[in-house]
Amino acid sequence: MEAFLKILSDEERNEVHERTLKILANTGVRVDTARGRKILSQAGAVVDENTKVVRFPRSLVEECLRITCKQFTLGGRRPGYSLPMNAGECTLVMDGEGVFAYDSQTNERRPSTMDDFLAATRLCDAIDEVGVFWEIVEGGRSEGSIGEYAEYWHKVICHFSKHMQDSPFNPEESRWMLEILGAVFGGKEAMRRQNPFSFLVCPLSPLILEEYYTDAYLETVGWNIPIAVMTMPLMGLTSPATLIATTVLFNAETLAMLCLTQAAQPGTPFIYAAAPASMEPHYARFTGGGVENGLLSSAVTEMARYYGLPVEATTGGSDHHAPSIQAAYERALNWTCPVLSWPDLLVGPGLLSGAMILSLEQLLLDVEVFKRCKRFHRGIDASQDKWLDDLIDQIGHGGNYLKERSTHKSL
């Protein structure tokens, strides 16, 4: 039997849902994009143009949840490569977006470079357990010219052959991205079939759908591009200071964006990708090592499954700046909860110090932690050929099982 972790009861998940609907209907969400407000208004949301606050009737939320595409496959450039969502699989997503790199030769931290970006991207492409690209460190691209943006995509496509997930900064970048990816994958219809790219959108906590990234996503409507919605409330700072209240908040932000995507293009493939985290209370900053991060990630997976949605969870991480004993126990603890909850996608390998510092050595260690957590998840196989009653009877008292075929087959 496979091992699953459950931290929210059925009653608690129902309560999160009901309180979420109340917040969406009464408090609403501030939608900073005029294009988005117009789409939501036409779908039946109540829009206040003076405050930009949009309120979502229960019927609208439930209809959008009903029509959302929940089973689909993420593809890539590698022949035959596919990641089925909602099919019992789990793969890693490269973490992002560090601003420093750890040099194991000098034991020093330094600003990240294009070489770091390329080295990490090539390494992750070679690791079977990593199935999805993110820009793991700054250095891959800059907010410069369109020519530089096109060069960024050239590097990504040349060095990573599996699924790509990214966030264009604005609608112009989205148009160029579609032009480039369309040329690589054979046009709009081929893109719709293969899903080689998914769009990452990050609402602002608390309760804001910001303008630029949202408009950048809306520019892709018609291409049927899967969207991953990664709201990132920080418990005690941009969300209430309890785990269950933070769960309600990220659920409300995620469902608000789900309503916008389905109103803009019914049946859009959707990935529930909230990334809540805990605050370090002495400095009011993100703490990668807190065990609350693992608990929140499990809550993300459980709420996504409540709605039948594919889920992209995060691992938490480490507050330490280099591979170390502290990093080891923080990573192991923070990875176990989300893996045993078993999302489709798991963000996390390679960055330290609250996702600020790239370490290629840590990336490989994280993959090993993930593999061990997957072994936890497989649990105890109790199929008929595993009981071996006859063999126990045959070997009897004081015997040895080393030479047995079943031993060789199982090791």
Secondary structure, 3 states (H helix, E strand, C coil): CCCCCCCCCHHHHHHHHHHHHHHHHHCCEEECCHHHHHHHHHHCCEEECCCCEEECCHHHHHHHHHHCECCCEEECCCCCCEEECCCCCCEEECCCCECEEEECCCCEEEECCHHHHHHHHHHHHHCCCEEEECCCECCCCCCCCHHHHHHHHHHHHHHCCCEEEECCCCHHHHHHHHHHHHHHHCCHHHHHHHCCEEEEECCECCCEECHHHHHHHHCCCCCCCCEEECCCCEECCCECCCHHHHHHHHHHHHHHHHHHHHHHCCCCEEEECCCCEEEECCCCEECCCCHHHHHHHHHHHHHHHHCCCCEEEECCCCCCCCCCHHHHHHHHHHHHHHHHHCCCEEECCCEECCCCEECHHHHHHHHHHHHHHHHHHHCCCCCHHHCCHHHHHHHCCCCCCCCCHHHHHHC
